[in-house]
Amino acid sequence: CQQMMKKFPKAKKVITTLRGSISASHNTWAGVLYDGSKMYETRQYQITDIVDRVGGGDSFMGGLIYGLLTYPEDDQNALDFAVAASCLKHTIKGDANLVKVEEVQKLMGGDASGRVAR
């Protein structure tokens, strides 16, 4: 991340996801955000029953935008929201994330049941 900040000096933040592939249906999922002085990391999720990976990155970015707007002074919470939203998206067929904000917050809060509560 520091090298990216040097390469792009006008960038205020560098953010990426970290995927570990155990199998086609089991991945680990986390994220990092570097703001030029501090590195933020999320917990690592175990996604054990992947339905569809398509849309996972879009869901992460949508979650990050929502998180940065909702928690403007809290990069950790914004990043946690983005990763949790994307993690839940992996349990939904298709490229759209159909979860509710409350479902993402529930996963962020430690309810790792891994299922979308509807």
N, CA, C and O atoms as a GROMACS GRO file, in nm:
protein
  472
    1CYS      N    1   0.082  -0.120   0.000
    1CYS     CA    2   0.000   0.000   0.000
    1CYS      C    3   0.086   0.126   0.000
    1CYS      O    4   0.054   0.224  -0.067
    2GLN      N    5   0.196   0.122   0.075
    2GLN     CA    6   0.284   0.238   0.078
    2GLN      C    7   0.343   0.265  -0.059
    2GLN      O    8   0.358   0.381  -0.099
    3GLN      N    9   0.377   0.160  -0.132
    3GLN     CA   10   0.432   0.178  -0.266
    3GLN      C   11   0.328   0.239  -0.359
    3GLN      O   12   0.361   0.321  -0.445
    4MET      N   13   0.202   0.200  -0.343
    4MET     CA   14   0.095   0.258  -0.425
    4MET      C   15   0.079   0.406  -0.394
    4MET      O   16   0.057   0.486  -0.485
    5MET      N   17   0.089   0.443  -0.267
    5MET     CA   18   0.078   0.584  -0.230
    5MET      C   19   0.193   0.665  -0.291
    5MET      O   20   0.174   0.780  -0.332
    6LYS      N   21   0.311   0.605  -0.297
    6LYS     CA   22   0.426   0.674  -0.359
    6LYS      C   23   0.405   0.688  -0.509
    6LYS      O   24   0.438   0.790  -0.569
    7LYS      N   25   0.351   0.583  -0.570
    7LYS     CA   26   0.329   0.584  -0.715
    7LYS      C   27   0.218   0.682  -0.754
    7LYS      O   28   0.223   0.743  -0.861
    8PHE      N   29   0.119   0.695  -0.666
    8PHE     CA   30   0.005   0.785  -0.691
    8PHE      C   31  -0.005   0.884  -0.574
    8PHE      O   32  -0.089   0.866  -0.487
    9PRO      N   33   0.080   0.986  -0.572
    9PRO     CA   34   0.090   1.074  -0.456
    9PRO      C   35  -0.035   1.155  -0.423
    9PRO      O   36  -0.048   1.206  -0.312
   10LYS      N   37  -0.127   1.168  -0.516
   10LYS     CA   38  -0.251   1.241  -0.487
   10LYS      C   39  -0.358   1.152  -0.424
   10LYS      O   40  -0.461   1.201  -0.377
   11ALA      N   41  -0.333   1.021  -0.423
   11ALA     CA   42  -0.430   0.929  -0.362
   11ALA      C   43  -0.432   0.951  -0.211
   11ALA      O   44  -0.327   0.964  -0.148
   12LYS      N   45  -0.551   0.954  -0.155
   12LYS     CA   46  -0.565   0.973  -0.011
   12LYS      C   47  -0.573   0.840   0.063
   12LYS      O   48  -0.538   0.832   0.181
   13LYS      N   49  -0.619   0.736  -0.008
   13LYS     CA   50  -0.634   0.604   0.053
   13LYS      C   51  -0.607   0.497  -0.051
   13LYS      O   52  -0.633   0.515  -0.170
   14VAL      N   53  -0.554   0.385  -0.005
   14VAL     CA   54  -0.537   0.266  -0.088
   14VAL      C   55  -0.615   0.155  -0.019
   14VAL      O   56  -0.594   0.128   0.099
   15ILE      N   57  -0.704   0.092  -0.094
   15ILE     CA   58  -0.792  -0.011  -0.037
   15ILE      C   59  -0.789  -0.132  -0.128
   15ILE      O   60  -0.791  -0.120  -0.250
   16THR      N   61  -0.785  -0.251  -0.068
   16THR     CA   62  -0.793  -0.373  -0.147
   16THR      C   63  -0.854  -0.486  -0.065
   16THR      O   64  -0.858  -0.482   0.058
   17THR      N   65  -0.902  -0.585  -0.137
   17THR     CA   66  -0.952  -0.706  -0.072
   17THR      C   67  -0.844  -0.812  -0.075
   17THR      O   68  -0.752  -0.808  -0.158
   18LEU      N   69  -0.855  -0.907   0.016
   18LEU     CA   70  -0.760  -1.018   0.026
   18LEU      C   71  -0.839  -1.148   0.024
   18LEU      O   72  -0.908  -1.181   0.121
   19ARG      N   73  -0.828  -1.221  -0.086
   19ARG     CA   74  -0.900  -1.347  -0.100
   19ARG      C   75  -0.800  -1.463  -0.090
   19ARG      O   76  -0.694  -1.461  -0.152
   20GLY      N   77  -0.837  -1.562  -0.012
   20GLY     CA   78  -0.762  -1.687  -0.008
   20GLY      C   79  -0.852  -1.796  -0.061
   20GLY      O   80  -0.966  -1.810  -0.016
   21SER      N   81  -0.804  -1.872  -0.156
   21SER     CA   82  -0.887  -1.975  -0.218
   21SER      C   83  -0.851  -2.112  -0.160
   21SER      O   84  -0.745  -2.166  -0.188
   22ILE      N   85  -0.941  -2.165  -0.079
   22ILE     CA   86  -0.925  -2.298  -0.023
   22ILE      C   87  -0.977  -2.401  -0.124
   22ILE      O   88  -0.913  -2.502  -0.151
   23SER      N   89  -1.095  -2.372  -0.179
   23SER     CA   90  -1.156  -2.454  -0.284
   23SER      C   91  -1.253  -2.365  -0.361
   23SER      O   92  -1.264  -2.246  -0.332
   24ALA      N   93  -1.323  -2.422  -0.458
   24ALA     CA   94  -1.419  -2.343  -0.536
   24ALA      C   95  -1.532  -2.290  -0.449
   24ALA      O   96  -1.588  -2.184  -0.479
   25SER      N   97  -1.567  -2.361  -0.343
   25SER     CA   98  -1.679  -2.319  -0.258
   25SER      C   99  -1.635  -2.267  -0.122
   25SER      O  100  -1.719  -2.234  -0.039
   26HIS      N  101  -1.505  -2.259  -0.097
   26HIS     CA  102  -1.454  -2.213   0.032
   26HIS      C  103  -1.339  -2.115   0.009
   26HIS      O  104  -1.233  -2.151  -0.042
   27ASN      N  105  -1.363  -1.991   0.048
   27ASN     CA  106  -1.261  -1.886   0.039
   27ASN      C  107  -1.250  -1.814   0.172
   27ASN      O  108  -1.343  -1.814   0.252
   28THR      N  109  -1.133  -1.753   0.194
   28THR     CA  110  -1.122  -1.656   0.302
   28THR      C  111  -1.136  -1.519   0.238
   28THR      O  112  -1.106  -1.501   0.120
   29TRP      N  113  -1.181  -1.421   0.318
   29TRP     CA  114  -1.210  -1.289   0.262
   29TRP      C  115  -1.181  -1.184   0.368
   29TRP      O  116  -1.230  -1.193   0.480
   30ALA      N  117  -1.104  -1.084   0.331
   30ALA     CA  118  -1.069  -0.975   0.422
   30ALA      C  119  -1.038  -0.852   0.339
   30ALA      O  120  -1.043  -0.856   0.216
   31GLY      N  121  -1.005  -0.743   0.406
   31GLY     CA  122  -0.970  -0.621   0.335
   31GLY      C  123  -0.873  -0.538   0.416
   31GLY      O  124  -0.862  -0.552   0.538
   32VAL      N  125  -0.802  -0.450   0.346
   32VAL     CA  126  -0.712  -0.355   0.410
   32VAL      C  127  -0.734  -0.216   0.350
   32VAL      O  128  -0.772  -0.202   0.234
   33LEU      N  129  -0.709  -0.115   0.432
   33LEU     CA  130  -0.718   0.024   0.390
   33LEU      C  131  -0.598   0.096   0.451
   33LEU      O  132  -0.574   0.086   0.571
   34TYR      N  133  -0.525   0.168   0.368
   34TYR     CA  134  -0.410   0.246   0.414
   34TYR      C  135  -0.438   0.392   0.382
   34TYR      O  136  -0.468   0.426   0.268
   35ASP      N  137  -0.428   0.478   0.484
   35ASP     CA  138  -0.460   0.619   0.465
   35ASP      C  139  -0.337   0.710   0.456
   35ASP      O  140  -0.349   0.832   0.465
   36GLY      N  141  -0.221   0.650   0.438
   36GLY     CA  142  -0.098   0.728   0.430
   36GLY      C  143  -0.020   0.728   0.559
   36GLY      O  144   0.100   0.756   0.560
   37SER      N  145  -0.088   0.697   0.669
   37SER     CA  146  -0.018   0.690   0.797
   37SER      C  147  -0.056   0.567   0.878
   37SER      O  148   0.023   0.520   0.960
   38LYS      N  149  -0.174   0.514   0.856
   38LYS     CA  150  -0.221   0.400   0.934
   38LYS      C  151  -0.280   0.294   0.842
   38LYS      O  152  -0.349   0.326   0.745
   39MET      N  153  -0.253   0.168   0.875
   39MET     CA  154  -0.308   0.054   0.801
   39MET      C  155  -0.424  -0.004   0.883
   39MET      O  156  -0.409  -0.036   1.001
   40TYR      N  157  -0.539  -0.016   0.818
   40TYR     CA  158  -0.656  -0.078   0.880
   40TYR      C  159  -0.677  -0.215   0.817
   40TYR      O  160  -0.662  -0.230   0.695
   41GLU      N  161  -0.710  -0.313   0.898
   41GLU     CA  162  -0.735  -0.448   0.849
   41GLU      C  163  -0.866  -0.499   0.907
   41GLU      O  164  -0.900  -0.470   1.022
   42THR      N  165  -0.939  -0.575   0.828
   42THR     CA  166  -1.061  -0.638   0.879
   42THR      C  167  -1.026  -0.776   0.932
   42THR      O  168  -0.916  -0.828   0.911
   43ARG      N  169  -1.122  -0.834   0.999
   43ARG     CA  170  -1.106  -0.974   1.035
   43ARG      C  171  -1.114  -1.057   0.908
   43ARG      O  172  -1.162  -1.010   0.805
   44GLN      N  173  -1.067  -1.178   0.914
   44GLN     CA  174  -1.073  -1.268   0.799
   44GLN      C  175  -1.198  -1.355   0.811
   44GLN      O  176  -1.214  -1.429   0.908
   45TYR      N  177  -1.285  -1.345   0.711
   45TYR     CA  178  -1.406  -1.426   0.708
   45TYR      C  179  -1.378  -1.558   0.638
   45TYR      O  180  -1.297  -1.565   0.545
   46GLN      N  181  -1.443  -1.663   0.684
   46GLN     CA  182  -1.441  -1.793   0.617
   46GLN      C  183  -1.574  -1.804   0.542
   46GLN      O  184  -1.679  -1.817   0.605
   47ILE      N  185  -1.570  -1.799   0.412
   47ILE     CA  186  -1.692  -1.816   0.332
   47ILE      C  187  -1.691  -1.962   0.287
   47ILE      O  188  -1.615  -2.000   0.198
   48THR      N  189  -1.775  -2.043   0.350
   48THR     CA  190  -1.766  -2.188   0.330
   48THR      C  191  -1.865  -2.244   0.230
   48THR      O  192  -1.850  -2.358   0.186
   49ASP      N  193  -1.966  -2.169   0.194
   49ASP     CA  194  -2.065  -2.218   0.097
   49ASP      C  195  -2.090  -2.111  -0.009
   49ASP      O  196  -2.199  -2.053  -0.014
   50ILE      N  197  -1.991  -2.085  -0.092
   50ILE     CA  198  -2.003  -1.981  -0.194
   50ILE      C  199  -2.107  -2.023  -0.296
   50ILE      O  200  -2.102  -2.133  -0.352
   51VAL      N  201  -2.202  -1.933  -0.320
   51VAL     CA  202  -2.304  -1.955  -0.422
   51VAL      C  203  -2.260  -1.892  -0.554
   51VAL      O  204  -2.273  -1.953  -0.660
   52ASP      N  205  -2.206  -1.769  -0.546
   52ASP     CA  206  -2.168  -1.696  -0.668
   52ASP      C  207  -2.068  -1.587  -0.631
   52ASP      O  208  -2.099  -1.501  -0.548
   53ARG      N  209  -1.951  -1.590  -0.691
   53ARG     CA  210  -1.850  -1.486  -0.667
   53ARG      C  211  -1.874  -1.362  -0.752
   53ARG      O  212  -1.822  -1.255  -0.720
   54VAL      N  213  -1.952  -1.374  -0.858
   54VAL     CA  214  -1.977  -1.261  -0.948
   54VAL      C  215  -2.045  -1.150  -0.868
   54VAL      O  216  -2.145  -1.174  -0.800
   55GLY      N  217  -1.992  -1.030  -0.877
   55GLY     CA  218  -2.048  -0.916  -0.806
   55GLY      C  219  -1.985  -0.891  -0.671
   55GLY      O  220  -2.018  -0.793  -0.604
   56GLY      N  221  -1.894  -0.978  -0.629
   56GLY     CA  222  -1.829  -0.960  -0.499
   56GLY      C  223  -1.747  -0.832  -0.491
   56GLY      O  224  -1.751  -0.763  -0.389
   57GLY      N  225  -1.674  -0.801  -0.596
   57GLY     CA  226  -1.595  -0.678  -0.599
   57GLY      C  227  -1.682  -0.554  -0.606
   57GLY      O  228  -1.655  -0.454  -0.538
   58ASP      N  229  -1.786  -0.560  -0.688
   58ASP     CA  230  -1.880  -0.448  -0.696
   58ASP      C  231  -1.948  -0.425  -0.561
   58ASP      O  232  -1.967  -0.312  -0.519
   59SER      N  233  -1.983  -0.534  -0.495
   59SER     CA  234  -2.046  -0.524  -0.364
   59SER      C  235  -1.950  -0.463  -0.262
   59SER      O  236  -1.990  -0.384  -0.177
   60PHE      N  237  -1.823  -0.501  -0.272
   60PHE     CA  238  -1.722  -0.442  -0.183
   60PHE      C  239  -1.715  -0.291  -0.205
   60PHE      O  240  -1.717  -0.214  -0.108
   61MET      N  241  -1.706  -0.249  -0.330
   61MET     CA  242  -1.694  -0.105  -0.358
   61MET      C  243  -1.820  -0.029  -0.319
   61MET      O  244  -1.813   0.081  -0.264
   62GLY      N  245  -1.937  -0.088  -0.346
   62GLY     CA  246  -2.062  -0.025  -0.302
   62GLY      C  247  -2.067  -0.013  -0.151
   62GLY      O  248  -2.108   0.090  -0.097
   63GLY      N  249  -2.025  -0.120  -0.083
   63GLY     CA  250  -2.021  -0.117   0.063
   63GLY      C  251  -1.921  -0.017   0.116
   63GLY      O  252  -1.944   0.047   0.218
   64LEU      N  253  -1.809  -0.002   0.046
   64LEU     CA  254  -1.708   0.094   0.088
   64LEU      C  255  -1.760   0.237   0.073
   64LEU      O  256  -1.743   0.320   0.162
   65ILE      N  257  -1.822   0.265  -0.040
   65ILE     CA  258  -1.879   0.400  -0.060
   65ILE      C  259  -1.983   0.428   0.048
   65ILE      O  260  -1.981   0.536   0.109
   66TYR      N  261  -2.073   0.333   0.072
   66TYR     CA  262  -2.173   0.350   0.178
   66TYR      C  263  -2.103   0.371   0.312
   66TYR      O  264  -2.139   0.461   0.388
   67GLY      N  265  -2.003   0.288   0.341
   67GLY     CA  266  -1.934   0.297   0.469
   67GLY      C  267  -1.862   0.430   0.488
   67GLY      O  268  -1.868   0.488   0.596
   68LEU      N  269  -1.795   0.478   0.384
   68LEU     CA  270  -1.724   0.606   0.395
   68LEU      C  271  -1.821   0.722   0.414
   68LEU      O  272  -1.789   0.819   0.483
   69LEU      N  273  -1.939   0.714   0.352
   69LEU     CA  274  -2.039   0.819   0.370
   69LEU      C  275  -2.108   0.810   0.507
   69LEU      O  276  -2.140   0.912   0.567
   70THR      N  277  -2.129   0.688   0.554
   70THR     CA  278  -2.199   0.667   0.681
   70THR      C  279  -2.107   0.688   0.801
   70THR      O  280  -2.150   0.738   0.904
   71TYR      N  281  -1.981   0.650   0.786
   71TYR     CA  282  -1.881   0.662   0.894
   71TYR      C  283  -1.765   0.749   0.846
   71TYR      O  284  -1.653   0.698   0.833
   72PRO      N  285  -1.788   0.878   0.818
   72PRO     CA  286  -1.685   0.961   0.754
   72PRO      C  287  -1.556   0.978   0.834
   72PRO      O  288  -1.451   1.007   0.776
   73GLU      N  289  -1.561   0.961   0.963
   73GLU     CA  290  -1.442   0.976   1.047
   73GLU      C  291  -1.390   0.842   1.098
   73GLU      O  292  -1.307   0.839   1.188
   74ASP      N  293  -1.439   0.732   1.042
   74ASP     CA  294  -1.405   0.599   1.095
   74ASP      C  295  -1.375   0.503   0.980
   74ASP      O  296  -1.461   0.426   0.938
   75ASP      N  297  -1.252   0.508   0.932
   75ASP     CA  298  -1.212   0.423   0.820
   75ASP      C  299  -1.225   0.274   0.853
   75ASP      O  300  -1.256   0.194   0.765
   76GLN      N  301  -1.200   0.237   0.979
   76GLN     CA  302  -1.211   0.096   1.016
   76GLN      C  303  -1.354   0.046   0.998
   76GLN      O  304  -1.376  -0.060   0.941
   77ASN      N  305  -1.451   0.122   1.046
   77ASN     CA  306  -1.591   0.083   1.034
   77ASN      C  307  -1.634   0.079   0.888
   77ASN      O  308  -1.708  -0.010   0.846
   78ALA      N  309  -1.588   0.176   0.809
   78ALA     CA  310  -1.622   0.179   0.666
   78ALA      C  311  -1.568   0.055   0.596
   78ALA      O  312  -1.638  -0.007   0.516
   79LEU      N  313  -1.444   0.019   0.626
   79LEU     CA  314  -1.383  -0.100   0.565
   79LEU      C  315  -1.453  -0.227   0.613
   79LEU      O  316  -1.479  -0.317   0.533
   80ASP      N  317  -1.482  -0.234   0.742
   80ASP     CA  318  -1.553  -0.350   0.796
   80ASP      C  319  -1.688  -0.369   0.727
   80ASP      O  320  -1.728  -0.482   0.696
   81PHE      N  321  -1.759  -0.258   0.703
   81PHE     CA  322  -1.889  -0.266   0.636
   81PHE      C  323  -1.872  -0.320   0.494
   81PHE      O  324  -1.948  -0.406   0.451
   82ALA      N  325  -1.773  -0.269   0.422
   82ALA     CA  326  -1.751  -0.312   0.283
   82ALA      C  327  -1.721  -0.460   0.274
   82ALA      O  328  -1.777  -0.530   0.188
   83VAL      N  329  -1.634  -0.509   0.360
   83VAL     CA  330  -1.597  -0.651   0.355
   83VAL      C  331  -1.714  -0.739   0.397
   83VAL      O  332  -1.738  -0.843   0.335
   84ALA      N  333  -1.788  -0.699   0.499
   84ALA     CA  334  -1.904  -0.779   0.542
   84ALA      C  335  -2.011  -0.782   0.433
   84ALA      O  336  -2.070  -0.888   0.408
   85ALA      N  337  -2.036  -0.669   0.367
   85ALA     CA  338  -2.135  -0.666   0.258
   85ALA      C  339  -2.093  -0.759   0.145
   85ALA      O  340  -2.175  -0.834   0.093
   86SER      N  341  -1.967  -0.753   0.109
   86SER     CA  342  -1.917  -0.838   0.002
   86SER      C  343  -1.918  -0.985   0.041
   86SER      O  344  -1.946  -1.072  -0.041
   87CYS      N  345  -1.886  -1.012   0.165
   87CYS     CA  346  -1.889  -1.150   0.215
   87CYS      C  347  -2.029  -1.208   0.200
   87CYS      O  348  -2.045  -1.321   0.152
   88LEU      N  349  -2.130  -1.132   0.240
   88LEU     CA  350  -2.268  -1.180   0.227
   88LEU      C  351  -2.308  -1.197   0.082
   88LEU      O  352  -2.385  -1.288   0.050
   89LYS      N  353  -2.258  -1.112  -0.007
   89LYS     CA  354  -2.292  -1.123  -0.149
   89LYS      C  355  -2.254  -1.259  -0.205
   89LYS      O  356  -2.321  -1.310  -0.295
   90HIS      N  357  -2.147  -1.318  -0.153
   90HIS     CA  358  -2.103  -1.449  -0.202
   90HIS      C  359  -2.207  -1.558  -0.179
   90HIS      O  360  -2.196  -1.666  -0.237
   91THR      N  361  -2.307  -1.531  -0.096
   91THR     CA  362  -2.412  -1.631  -0.067
   91THR      C  363  -2.536  -1.610  -0.153
   91THR      O  364  -2.638  -1.677  -0.133
   92ILE      N  365  -2.529  -1.518  -0.250
   92ILE     CA  366  -2.644  -1.483  -0.333
   92ILE      C  367  -2.611  -1.507  -0.480
   92ILE      O  368  -2.504  -1.467  -0.527
   93LYS      N  369  -2.700  -1.573  -0.552
   93LYS     CA  370  -2.681  -1.596  -0.695
   93LYS      C  371  -2.703  -1.466  -0.772
   93LYS      O  372  -2.792  -1.388  -0.739
   94GLY      N  373  -2.620  -1.444  -0.873
   94GLY     CA  374  -2.631  -1.323  -0.954
   94GLY      C  375  -2.531  -1.218  -0.911
   94GLY      O  376  -2.457  -1.236  -0.814
   95ASP      N  377  -2.530  -1.107  -0.984
   95ASP     CA  378  -2.428  -1.006  -0.956
   95ASP      C  379  -2.475  -0.892  -0.867
   95ASP      O  380  -2.398  -0.798  -0.845
   96ALA      N  381  -2.596  -0.896  -0.816
   96ALA     CA  382  -2.647  -0.790  -0.730
   96ALA      C  383  -2.650  -0.835  -0.584
   96ALA      O  384  -2.686  -0.949  -0.554
   97ASN      N  385  -2.610  -0.745  -0.496
   97ASN     CA  386  -2.616  -0.775  -0.354
   97ASN      C  387  -2.754  -0.736  -0.302
   97ASN      O  388  -2.792  -0.619  -0.309
   98LEU      N  389  -2.829  -0.833  -0.253
   98LEU     CA  390  -2.967  -0.811  -0.212
   98LEU      C  391  -2.985  -0.801  -0.061
   98LEU      O  392  -3.098  -0.804  -0.012
   99VAL      N  393  -2.875  -0.790   0.014
   99VAL     CA  394  -2.885  -0.786   0.160
   99VAL      C  395  -2.924  -0.647   0.208
   99VAL      O  396  -2.910  -0.548   0.136
  100LYS      N  397  -2.973  -0.642   0.330
  100LYS     CA  398  -3.011  -0.516   0.394
  100LYS      C  399  -2.895  -0.467   0.479
  100LYS      O  400  -2.810  -0.545   0.521
  101VAL      N  401  -2.893  -0.336   0.505
  101VAL     CA  402  -2.789  -0.276   0.589
  101VAL      C  403  -2.782  -0.349   0.723
  101VAL      O  404  -2.673  -0.375   0.774
  102GLU      N  405  -2.897  -0.381   0.780
  102GLU     CA  406  -2.901  -0.447   0.911
  102GLU      C  407  -2.833  -0.584   0.907
  102GLU      O  408  -2.772  -0.626   1.005
  103GLU      N  409  -2.843  -0.653   0.795
  103GLU     CA  410  -2.779  -0.784   0.781
  103GLU      C  411  -2.627  -0.769   0.778
  103GLU      O  412  -2.555  -0.851   0.836
  104VAL      N  413  -2.580  -0.665   0.711
  104VAL     CA  414  -2.436  -0.639   0.707
  104VAL      C  415  -2.387  -0.603   0.847
  104VAL      O  416  -2.284  -0.653   0.892
  105GLN      N  417  -2.460  -0.516   0.915
  105GLN     CA  418  -2.421  -0.475   1.049
  105GLN      C  419  -2.422  -0.593   1.146
  105GLN      O  420  -2.338  -0.600   1.237
  106LYS      N  421  -2.514  -0.684   1.128
  106LYS     CA  422  -2.520  -0.804   1.212
  106LYS      C  423  -2.394  -0.888   1.193
  106LYS      O  424  -2.336  -0.935   1.291
  107LEU      N  425  -2.352  -0.906   1.069
  107LEU     CA  426  -2.229  -0.981   1.042
  107LEU      C  427  -2.108  -0.905   1.097
  107LEU      O  428  -2.017  -0.966   1.153
  108MET      N  429  -2.105  -0.774   1.080
  108MET     CA  430  -1.996  -0.693   1.136
  108MET      C  431  -1.987  -0.709   1.287
  108MET      O  432  -1.878  -0.709   1.343
  109GLY      N  433  -2.103  -0.724   1.351
  109GLY     CA  434  -2.109  -0.735   1.496
  109GLY      C  435  -2.070  -0.871   1.550
  109GLY      O  436  -2.068  -0.892   1.672
  110GLY      N  437  -2.039  -0.964   1.462
  110GLY     CA  438  -1.992  -1.093   1.508
  110GLY      C  439  -2.085  -1.209   1.483
  110GLY      O  440  -2.049  -1.323   1.512
  111ASP      N  441  -2.205  -1.183   1.430
  111ASP     CA  442  -2.295  -1.294   1.398
  111ASP      C  443  -2.249  -1.354   1.266
  111ASP      O  444  -2.286  -1.307   1.159
  112ALA      N  445  -2.168  -1.457   1.276
  112ALA     CA  446  -2.111  -1.519   1.157
  112ALA      C  447  -2.187  -1.644   1.118
  112ALA      O  448  -2.128  -1.743   1.073
  113SER      N  449  -2.318  -1.640   1.135
  113SER     CA  450  -2.397  -1.757   1.095
  113SER      C  451  -2.384  -1.782   0.946
  113SER      O  452  -2.412  -1.892   0.897
  114GLY      N  453  -2.342  -1.678   0.872
  114GLY     CA  454  -2.313  -1.695   0.730
  114GLY      C  455  -2.436  -1.700   0.642
  114GLY      O  456  -2.424  -1.727   0.522
  115ARG      N  457  -2.550  -1.675   0.696
  115ARG     CA  458  -2.673  -1.682   0.617
  115ARG      C  459  -2.742  -1.547   0.617
  115ARG      O  460  -2.738  -1.473   0.716
  116VAL      N  461  -2.804  -1.517   0.508
  116VAL     CA  462  -2.881  -1.395   0.496
  116VAL      C  463  -3.013  -1.418   0.568
  116VAL      O  464  -3.088  -1.510   0.534
  117ALA      N  465  -3.041  -1.335   0.668
  117ALA     CA  466  -3.166  -1.349   0.744
  117ALA      C  467  -3.275  -1.271   0.673
  117ALA      O  468  -3.268  -1.149   0.662
  118ARG      N  469  -3.376  -1.341   0.624
  118ARG     CA  470  -3.486  -1.275   0.553
  118ARG      C  471  -3.617  -1.307   0.622
  118ARG      O  472  -3.722  -1.261   0.578
   0.00000   0.00000   0.00000
